[in-house]
Amino acid sequence: MNNQTVNLLDLPDELLLIIFNKLGSADVVYSLLNSTQRLDQIARSLDYTKAINLSAIDSNKIHRFCVELLPQIHDRIQVMTLESGSIERILFAAQFPNLNSIVFVGFSPDVLLYYFTSK
């Protein structure tokens, strides 16, 4: 058997896209943004940044999203999925001029009323 090693970057874009499409958009952005130029370009593609699900992301990843990643892709995001534990951090991380839909996961009616009726 031949012991050749294949590097991820040796794969054609078409195969990379098949692999990355099996991941969630937040995982692709988190893992690839600011890595190599080629992978960064794939992560910034409209498909991965147009709709991003940040509802099941741990607090360490949320911190990096808020400080580093969301400010870089804020103008591409159209749909965002959020949970109550991180909504404020995420929405205050950047301006989202093209955001037209927010999906709320795990919110109680009281929490939603608080966000939509308080200052």
Order of alpha helices (4+ residues) and beta strands (2+ residues): alpha-alpha-alpha-alpha-beta-alpha-alpha-beta-alpha-beta-alpha
